[in-house]
Amino acid sequence: MSRPHLLRPRRIGAVILALLAAVAATGCVYRLDIQQGNLLKLSDIDKVTVGMTRSQVRYLLGTPMVSDPFAPERWDYVYRMQYGRSQNVDSAHIVVRFDGDNVSSVDFLDMPKPPQQSRPKSWAFWKKPPAAVPVPPPEPAAPPISGPSPDANKPGGG
């Protein structure tokens, strides 16, 4: 004869334990950082100037992420970085506009916030490079010290 009233608490306990294990396991799942789009350096973007050709821009920045066939005078460079489980998403959106084959303007629609300690060091590319430290000009060379001539050791030499 079985005692169902004694098995019921064990089953409930097992179900609760299984649910707790499942909930705890969901917090252990690793989420990758997702990086999409054109990874650009600010120094390269600063080199794009009005009057450059399309091929020069493509050489500096690469192929645009969005090149609309209905708006060939506009190239969009888009970048997005999502860090694992974090809700922080960094994004950048740069638009290069052309007049014919030459650049007419460069617009920054979205730029990421300055890097924080929690972000990886790879985001340093968005910072402007530090200002160059001026190097003092070299000092003029001192005149050579006059000494005995090389012929002084030879017999009959000065």
Secondary structure, 3 states (H helix, E strand, C coil): CCCHHHHHHHHHHHHHHHHHHHHHHHCCCCCCCEEEECCCCHHHHHHCCCCCEHHHHHHHHCCCCEECCCCCCEEEEEEEEECCCCCCEEEEEEEEEEECCEEEEEEEEECCCCCCCCCCHHHHHHCCCCCCCCCCCCCCCCCCCCCCCHHHHCCCCC
